[in-house]
Amino acid sequence: MSNKAIVYFTRDLSEKGLLKIYKRICENLTGRIAVKLHTGEKHGPNIIPRPWVKALFDREISKGAIIETNTLYDGDRYTTEKHRDTLKVNGWTFCPVDIIEETGTVMLPVEGGKWFKEMSIGKNIKNYDSLLALTHFKGHVMGGFGGSNKNIGIGCADGKIGKKLIHQLPQTESVWSAEGEIFMERMTESTKSVTDLFGKNIGYINVLRNMSVSCDCEGIHAAPVVTPNIGICASLDILAVDKASVDLVYALKEDDKKDLVERIESRQGPRQLSYMKELGMGTDSYDLIDIDNDDTVISVNDAVKDVVPFNG
């Protein structure tokens, strides 16, 4: 029996592609489903298209909500009031959106962590039976890249306590003092508190589209997209889905990948992957299953061989 994880892959960047790949990882998504999605700053150009997410709720998720948290920085999502206005501006009005810290916070245990014993998470997360991490994979100014790990670890930590715990080292004045590998580890421990809560009732989808070196938290100020669109990855293994997504980027031609790879490596982003492995959160050994072609096992090089340069 193989010890490899399964990562499903489609080149179909559309609502049809999202629905098709969701069906591969939804078996354990039962009861009330929390969909952790980065809904973006006002008018953010690169977020996952709303019609795709609407189709997912209309056809597959009858009981559930998008879940979000407020930000540590002062911006369009700094308070719940501002956040709800931003949700309206960005069109996230077709399903419930639960700002999970609105009713308070809860401390979830971090098993095996070296930085934290517990993490402050939006309290309402405990109202859900299952979690879908629906992630726009892209670069990130601090994390190097933002995949499922970042979406959960930063995205479920509440804005005033949890995010500050992750970003600020003890006995330092700067809120942003955790950098490089230390930041990756602290963020990953936050993720583990949430993945342990849901156990097997989690699925992960990474959408490799409109990949700027900037996160969606930068909104209209994000750096221009220069990395080609690749496709969608999905798995029941958080490490495998993030590792496959990074591997797909690295398999691109040099001119197509250089900006995003530089961002990943300059921030020590790969430490996210190695630390997830150390914490026993998954495996970095996987089979990439091409659901566009009879579930053939393919290499990342095969997956990106027909990718065309991004042209805006």
C-alpha positions in Angstrom: 0.0 0.0 0.0 1.4 3.4 -1.0 2.2 5.9 1.7 1.8 8.7 -0.9 -1.0 11.3 -0.6 -3.3 11.9 -3.5 -3.4 15.4 -5.0 -6.0 15.9 -7.7 -5.3 18.3 -10.5 -7.3 20.0 -13.2 -6.3 22.7 -15.8 -10.0 23.8 -15.9 -10.0 27.2 -14.2 -13.7 27.7 -14.1 -16.7 27.0 -11.9 -17.0 23.7 -13.7 -13.4 22.8 -12.8 -13.9 23.8 -9.2 -17.1 21.7 -8.9 -15.4 18.7 -10.5 -12.4 18.7 -8.2 -14.5 19.5 -5.1 -16.3 16.2 -5.6 -13.0 14.4 -5.3 -12.3 15.6 -1.7 -15.7 16.2 -0.2 -16.5 12.8 1.2 -15.8 13.8 4.8 -17.2 17.3 4.5 -20.5 16.7 6.3 -22.9 18.7 8.5 -22.3 22.4 8.6 -19.3 23.3 6.4 -17.0 26.2 7.1 -15.5 27.4 3.8 -12.3 29.4 4.6 -11.9 31.8 1.8 -9.9 35.0 1.4 -12.6 37.4 0.4 -10.0 40.2 -0.2 -9.7 43.9 0.3 -12.0 46.2 -1.6 -12.0 45.7 -5.3 -9.1 43.1 -5.0 -8.4 42.0 -8.6 -7.0 38.5 -8.0 -9.4 36.7 -5.6 -11.2 33.5 -6.5 -14.1 34.6 -8.8 -17.3 35.0 -7.0 -19.4 33.0 -9.5 -17.3 29.9 -8.9 -17.9 30.1 -5.2 -21.6 30.8 -5.7 -21.9 27.7 -7.9 -20.2 25.7 -5.1 -22.7 26.9 -2.5 -25.7 26.6 -4.9 -24.9 23.0 -6.0 -22.8 21.4 -3.2 -22.9 23.2 0.1 -26.4 23.5 1.4 -25.4 24.0 5.1 -22.5 26.2 5.7 -20.9 29.6 5.3 -17.8 31.4 4.2 -15.7 32.1 7.3 -13.4 35.0 7.7 -11.6 37.0 10.4 -10.6 40.6 10.8 -7.1 41.9 10.1 -4.3 42.9 12.4 -3.4 45.9 10.2 -5.7 48.9 9.9 -7.5 48.5 6.6 -10.8 47.6 4.9 -11.3 44.6 7.2 -9.9 45.9 10.4 -13.2 45.9 12.3 -16.3 43.8 11.8 -18.2 46.8 10.6 -15.6 47.7 8.0 -15.2 44.0 7.0 -18.9 43.6 6.4 -18.9 46.7 4.2 -16.0 45.3 2.2 -17.8 42.0 1.8 -20.7 43.9 0.2 -18.4 45.9 -2.1 -16.7 42.7 -3.3 -20.0 40.9 -3.9 -19.9 38.2 -1.2 -23.6 38.5 -0.6 -24.9 35.2 -2.1 -24.3 33.1 1.0 -23.7 33.6 4.7 -20.4 35.0 5.7 -19.4 34.4 9.3 -16.7 36.7 10.7 -15.9 34.0 13.3 -14.4 36.4 15.9 -17.6 38.5 16.0 -18.8 36.7 19.1 -15.4 36.4 20.7 -12.4 34.0 20.6 -11.5 30.5 21.7 -8.1 29.1 22.6 -7.4 26.0 20.7 -4.6 23.7 21.8 -1.4 23.4 19.7 -0.1 19.9 20.0 3.7 19.5 19.7 4.4 23.2 19.0 7.6 24.8 20.1 6.2 28.4 20.0 2.7 28.0 21.3 0.7 25.7 23.6 -2.6 27.2 22.3 -3.8 29.7 19.7 -6.5 32.3 19.7 -9.1 31.5 17.0 -12.4 33.1 16.1 -15.0 31.5 18.5 -17.6 30.7 15.9 -15.3 28.1 14.3 -16.6 25.6 16.8 -20.1 26.0 15.3 -19.0 23.9 12.2 -18.6 20.2 11.6 -16.3 20.4 8.6 -13.8 22.7 7.0 -13.0 23.4 3.4 -9.9 25.5 2.8 -10.6 27.1 -0.6 -7.4 29.0 -1.2 -6.2 31.3 -3.9 -2.6 30.2 -4.1 -0.2 33.2 -4.6 2.8 34.9 -3.3 2.9 36.6 0.1 5.0 39.5 1.4 5.9 37.7 4.7 5.0 34.0 4.0 6.7 33.8 0.6 3.6 32.0 -0.6 0.1 31.7 0.5 -1.4 28.3 0.3 -3.8 26.2 2.4 -1.4 26.6 5.4 -1.5 30.4 5.3 -5.2 30.5 4.6 -6.0 28.6 7.7 -3.2 29.7 10.1 -3.5 33.4 9.5 -7.1 33.3 8.2 -8.7 31.7 11.3 -6.6 33.5 13.9 -8.6 36.5 15.2 -7.4 39.9 14.3 -6.6 41.4 17.7 -5.1 38.4 19.6 -4.3 35.4 17.4 -2.7 37.3 14.5 -0.7 39.4 16.9 0.6 36.3 18.7 1.8 34.9 15.4 3.4 38.1 14.1 4.9 39.6 17.2 7.8 37.9 19.1 7.7 38.1 22.9 9.6 41.1 24.4 9.7 43.0 21.1 8.0 46.3 20.3 7.3 45.7 16.6 4.1 43.9 15.8 5.8 42.5 12.7 8.9 41.1 14.4 8.4 37.4 13.5 10.1 36.9 10.1 11.5 34.2 7.9 11.5 30.7 9.2 10.3 31.8 12.7 7.2 33.3 11.1 6.6 30.2 9.0 6.7 28.0 12.2 4.4 30.2 14.2 1.9 30.4 11.4 2.0 26.7 10.9 1.3 26.0 14.6 -1.8 28.2 14.3 -2.9 26.1 11.4 -2.3 22.9 13.4 -4.7 24.1 16.1 -7.5 24.3 13.5 -6.7 21.1 11.6 -6.6 19.1 14.8 -10.0 20.5 15.7 -11.6 19.2 12.5 -9.6 16.0 12.2 -10.6 14.1 9.0 -13.4 16.4 8.3 -11.3 18.8 6.1 -10.6 19.2 2.4 -8.1 21.5 0.7 -8.3 23.2 -2.6 -5.6 25.5 -4.0 -6.5 27.6 -7.1 -3.3 28.5 -9.0 -4.7 31.5 -10.9 -3.8 35.2 -11.0 -0.7 34.5 -8.9 0.9 37.8 -8.0 3.9 37.9 -5.6 1.4 39.8 -3.4 -1.3 38.5 -1.2 -5.0 39.4 -1.7 -4.7 41.4 1.5 -2.9 44.0 -0.6 -6.0 44.5 -2.8 -5.6 47.0 -5.6 -2.0 47.7 -4.5 -0.9 44.1 -5.3 2.0 43.7 -7.6 1.1 42.9 -11.2 0.5 39.3 -12.1 3.3 37.8 -14.2 3.1 34.1 -13.3 1.0 32.0 -15.7 -2.2 30.4 -14.6 -1.7 26.7 -13.9 -4.9 25.0 -12.6 -6.5 23.7 -9.4 -5.1 21.2 -6.9 -7.1 19.4 -4.2 -6.3 16.9 -1.5 -7.2 15.6 1.9 -3.6 16.3 2.9 -2.6 19.9 3.6 1.1 19.3 3.2 0.7 17.5 0.0 -1.6 20.1 -1.6 0.8 23.0 -0.7 3.9 21.0 -1.8 2.3 20.1 -5.1 1.3 23.7 -5.7 4.9 24.9 -5.0 6.3 22.2 -7.2 4.0 23.2 -10.0 5.3 26.8 -9.8 8.9 25.5 -9.8 8.2 23.4 -12.8 7.4 26.5 -14.9 9.9 27.9 -17.4 12.5 30.2 -15.8 11.1 33.5 -17.1 7.6 32.5 -16.0 8.5 31.5 -12.5 11.4 33.7 -11.5 9.4 36.4 -9.7 7.3 34.1 -7.6 10.2 31.8 -6.8 12.3 34.7 -5.7 9.4 35.8 -3.4 9.1 32.3 -2.0 12.8 31.8 -1.3 13.6 35.3 -0.1 11.1 34.8 2.7 12.1 31.2 3.5 8.7 30.1 2.5 9.7 26.4 2.1 9.9 26.2 5.8 6.1 26.1 5.9 6.4 22.7 4.2 9.2 21.2 6.2 7.6 22.3 9.5 4.2 20.9 8.6 6.1 17.6 8.0 7.9 17.9 11.4 4.6 18.5 13.1 3.1 15.4 11.5 0.5 17.4 9.6 0.8 15.4 6.4 3.2 14.0 3.8 5.3 15.7 1.1 5.2 12.5 -1.0 2.2 12.5 -3.4 0.8 11.3 -6.6 -0.6 14.0 -8.9 -3.8 12.7 -10.4 -4.9 14.4 -13.7 -8.7 14.4 -13.5 -8.9 15.8 -17.0 -7.3 12.7 -18.5 -8.8 9.5 -16.9 -7.1 10.0 -13.5 -3.7 9.4 -14.9 -0.7 9.9 -12.5 1.4 12.7 -14.0 4.5 14.7 -13.1 4.4 18.4 -12.4 6.4 18.9 -15.6 3.7 17.2 -17.6 1.1 19.3 -15.8 2.6 22.6 -16.8 4.0 21.7 -20.3 1.2 23.5 -22.1 1.0 26.5 -19.8 1.2 29.8 -21.7 2.8 33.0 -20.3 0.4 35.2 -18.4 -0.9 38.0 -20.7 -3.1 39.9 -18.3 
